Amino acid sequence: MSSRFATLGNDLYTGQRSVPVVAQRHKFYIASAVVMAIAVFGLVFQGLNLGLEFRGGSEFRVATTSLPATYEQVAREAVGSTEGETDVNVTLVGNDTVRVQTDRLTESDSQSVRSDLAEAFGVATSEVSSTFIGPSWGASVSGQALRALVIFLVLVAIVMSIYFRNWKMAAAALIALAHDMIITVGIYALVGFEVSPATMIGFLTVLGYSLYDTVVVFDKVRENTNEAFANGRVTFAEAANLAVNQTMVRSINTTVIGLLPIAAVLAVGAIWLGPGVLLDLSLVLFVGILIGAYSSIFIATPLLVTLRRNEPAVLELDKRAARHQARKAKDVAAAEAAEAAGEDVDDSLVGVGSGAGGAPAAAAGDSSTLSGRAVHKYAQSGPRNQPRRPPKSKR
């Protein structure tokens, strides 16, 4: 299995096989648009499940050695006996701690709830902790996170524009980041995951990871497109598609390696530790990294091709590539006709395949057709007055 995957990666890198990501970019656009629409729908009509740190309220934790199977009902009844219609959220932290979150309570009501919870679970009042969090703390954290996000995006746009010397690369990367953020937040809204300060930190971390993966792909895109502009053998879209194929296996491997430990932490947090910072952080990282890997392969580079498709230099490159490929096809047809007639034919002119995105395989380094015309296998480079060297068999 690993050898076949390695062979696939090598074939994608050399251009012997190709995944037409750029050619079929409109399908990926439509798929992402549908998912984003669903995410926005969930965000608007269902909203985020904000944690206690953002909405404010009171929290009680009951440490017990004999946890009843109906602990959630026991806790709700205990709190309800004091507060009636109070909104209560009951979760299990670890194996022996019950967390009860309610709306904001007065000091006297908090003491009553502590006593009722202690009596319901059969523990001392000292085993029930009480905490109050005001909504102003959550508002402050949200404001600081939004400011950090704006500063981050501005710096990203500036640095990428300078590094790649093309603002459209920065624009494509930022659109891919927005794609990741909308889908990740939408999934949280639809599934009802709780949003905590750790979740906010995870969102910012995911954006950095997605940007890193996109920059790696764009670096290869720049290398391939610069070479295409220099030799005129492949179109801009074909060169960009080859870059995506060359980095695809690397992106998949990096994503899988990154998700494995996060999945382990997520499983430990969900099964043994319960709700908390570790679970919140690992959950957003798992969802975000998965979405970020998709966008770096199937969204960012196709967007770049779309943004640059009408540039004069790109249009001229496409024309040069079409002429080169037409000459190549003509040379191959002539060579095949000569071979069918029984004449000696240079092997370099027969069986020329296609590289990534339809690019000729010769573009990957076939030195026999560098000028776009057939070159005899005994022809020499350099000044024309040099004598031709006979084949080794006749020396």
N, C-alpha and C positions, 0 to 999 in steps of 0.2 A: 504494500500500500504506500509506504513512504517513498519507495523507489519510483513508483508511478507518479506520485505527486512531484517528486524532484524532476522527473522527465518532463512533466507538464510545465513546470516552472521554467525549465531550460528552453523548451519549445516556444513558450510565450515570450521569453526574453530575446531569442534570436529571430522571432518573427515567423517560424515554421507553422505555428498555430496562432490564431487570433480570436479574441473575444471582441465583437464589434460594439464596444461601449459607446464610442462617439457616433458611429453611424446610426445607432438605435437610441440616441439620447432622448428623443421625444417620448419614447415609452417610459424611460426613467423619470422624465419630467412629470408625465401624467400620473405615474404611480406615487411619486412624492407629493404631488398636488392633492391627490385624493387623501393620502394619510394626513397631510397637514390640515386639510379641511375637517377631517374627523377630529383631529387634535384641537383645533380652534373651537369646534362645536362643543366638545367636552369642557373646554376651558371657560367658554362663555355661559353655557347653560347649566353645568354642574359645578364648576368652580374648583378651586384647590382646597384640599383638606388641611387647613393651616393648623400647625401644632399649637400647644398651649403658650409657647414663647411669643407667638404672633397675635393671638386673639386675646390673651390674658385669661386668668382664672386661678383656681386653686387645685393643688395636686396633693394626693395622699398616697403613701406607700405603706403596705401592710406586710411585714415579714412574719411568715408562719411556717412551722415545720410540718403541719398537717393540712395540706391544701385540699379543700373539698372539690369534687368534680364540677359542682355548680357554682364555682367561685364568682363568676360574673353576675349571676342572679342574686347571690348572697350580698355582693357589694352594692348592687343597684337597690335592693330592698333596704339595706342599711342606710344608704344616703337618702333614699326616697322617704324613709320614715321621718327624716329631719326636714328635708327641703321640698318634698312634694314633687313638683314638675321640673326640678332641676335637670338640665342636660348632663348626662353622666357618660363618660367613656372609660371602660374598664379593659385593661390589658395585663398580660402576664410578663413580668420581667425576670428572666432566668427561670428557675424551677420552683422558687418558694417566695416570690415577692409579687404582690398584686398592686398594680398602679391604678389609681382612681382619679380621674380628672373631671372637674365640675366647673360651673360658672363661678364668677367671683363671689366669695362668701365673706361675711363679716367675721370678726374675731370670735364672737360667741358661737356663731353657727359652725365655724371650723372646729372649735372644741367639742361641740355636740357631735359632729360627724366623726371625729376621732374616737370618741367614746363608743358610738354606735358600731363603727367598724371593728374596734377592739372586741366588743361583745359578740358581734356576729362571727368573727373568725376565732374566737376563743383565745385571744392573746392579751397581754398587758397593754395599757395605753401607751407606754413608752416604746412599744414595738411599731407604733403607727406614727409616721412622720408627716408633717404638714408643711406645704410650701405655697406661697402666693407669688404669682408673676403678673406684673402689670403690662398692659398692651403697649405702653410707651417704649418698653425695651425692644419688643419685636419690631415696632415701627422704626426705631433707630437702626437696628440691624438691617432691615430691608433697605432703608435709605443709603446706608453705607455700601451695601452690596450693589445697588444700582449705580452708584457713583463709580465704584470699582469696575463695573462692567463697561460703562461709557468710556472711562480712561483706557481700559484694556483694548476696546475696539478701535479707538482713535490711534493708539500706539501701533496696533497691528496694521492698520491701513497705511500709516506713514512708513513703518519699517519694511513692509512687503513692497510698497511702491518703489522705495529706494533700492532694495535688494534685487528685485526682478526688473527694475527700470521700466515698469509697465503697470499703470494704475488699474488696468482691467484684470490683472491677476489678483490684486488686492480686493477688487470688487467681487470677483468670483469666490474668493476665499471667505469674504464676509457674508455673502449670500448663503454659502454652505453652512457657515456657523449659525446664521439665523434659522436655517432649515433644521439643524440639530437641536437648537434650543426650543423651537416651537413644538417639535415632535416629542421631545423628552418631557417638557412641561405638560403637554397634552396627555401623554400616557399617565402621568401622575394624577391629572384631573379625572380621567376616565376610570382608572383602577381604584382611585381613592387613597393612594399612598399619602401618608402624613408628611407635610412639609415642615422641616425643622431648620434651625441654623446650620446644622451639619449638611442638610440638603442643599442649602444655598452655596456652601463651600464646594460641595460636589459639582454643582452646576458650573462654577467657574473653572474647576479642575478639568471637567469634560471639554470645555471650550478650548483649553490649552492643548489637550490631547488631540482633538480633532484638527486644530490648526497645525500641529506638528506633523500629522500624517499628510495633510494637504500640501504643506511646504515641501515634503520629500517628493511627492508626486510632481509638483510644479517644477522642482529643480530638474527632474528628468525631462519634463516637457520642454523646458527652456533649452536643455542640451540638444534634444532631438530636433526641435524647430530651428535652432540656429544652424545646425548642420543641413537641414532641408533648405533653408534660405541660401546657403552657400553653394550646394550642388544642384538644386532644382529637380531632384529625382522623385520626391514624394510630396503630396499636398500637405498643408498645415494640419488638416484634420487627421490624415494618416500618420503623420509624425507624432501628434498628440496621443492618438490611440495606441501607437506602439509604446509610448511612455507609460500609459496606464497599464498595459499588459506586462511591461517589464517590472513594474512595481506592485502588481496585483498580489502575487504570492507572498512577497515581503509584507504587505499590509495585512493579509490574512493571517500569516504566522504571528506577526506582532500583536494583532488583536486577540488571537486565541491565547497566546502566552500571557497577555495582560488580563484576560477574563478569567483564566483558571484560578489564580489566587483570590480574585475578587469573588468568584462564585463560591469558593471554599469559605471565605469570611461571611458571605451572605447566608450560606447554609448554617454555619455556626450561630450567627446572630438570630436567624429565624427559628431555629430548633431549640437552642439552649439559652441564649442570652435574652431574647425578647427585644421589645422596642428599646431604642437607645441610639446614641451617636454612631456606634459601629454599624448598626443595621441601616440607618438612614444614609450614611456615607457610601457604604458598599452598594446599596440599591441604586442610587443615582449614578454611580460610576459604571455599574454593569449596563444599565439602560443607555446611558450617554455614549459610552465607548462603542457599543454595538452600532448605534445610529451614526456616530462619527466615522467609523470605518466604512460604512455604506456611502456616506456623502463624499468622502475623499476619493473614492473610486468612481462612483456612478453619477455624481452631481458636479463636483468642482471643475474637473477638466472639461467635461462636455459644456458647461457654462462658459468657460474660457473660450472654447471654439466658437460658440454662438456669439459671444461678445465681439470677437475679432474677425468674424467671417467676411465682413464687408470692407475691411481695411484694404487700401490699394496694394500694399506689399503682399498681403495674403492672397488677394485675387491674382496678382501677377505670378506668385509662386504656384498657384493651382494651374495656371496656363502652362508654365514651364514644365511642371510635372506631367501634365497631360501629353505634351509634345514628347517628352522623354519616354513615357510609357508606350506611346504609339510607335516610336522608333524601335523600342525594345520588342514589341509584339511583331513588328515587321521583320526584324532580324531573326527572331525565333521561327517565324513562319517560313522564311527563306531557308534557314538551316534545316528545318524538318523536311522541306521539299527536296533539298539537296541530299539529305540522308535517304529519303525514299527512292531517289534516283541512283543510289549506290555510290555517291561521291563521298570523299573524305570531308568530314565536318568537324570543326572545333567543338569539343564537348562543352565548352563554356557557353555555347549558344543554344544548347538543347536542354530542355527540361527546366527552364527557369520558372520557378514557382512564384507564389505571391506571399508577401510578408504581411505584417499586421495591418489591418484596415485596407487590404488590397494593394499594398506597396510591393513593388518587385523585390524578390529576395536579394537581388544584386545590390540593393541599397544598403544592405547590412554589411557589405564589404567585398563584393565581387570586383576585383581589380581588372578583370578582363573587359569590362564595359564601362569604365569610368567616364569616358567621353560621351556615352550614349550611343556609340556606333560599335559594330562588331570589330574585334581586334584579333588578328591571327595569333595562335598560341606561340609562334616563334618570333613575333614582332618585338622590337626593342623600343624602349623609351630613350629620349635623348636626341642629340643632333642627327639630322638625316644622313650626313656624310659618313656615319659610322657603318662599317660592314656588318651585314647581318650574320649572326652566329648560327652555324648549321646545327641541326639536332645532334644529340649525343651519339646516336647510333651510327652517324656518318663521319664522326671525327676520326 
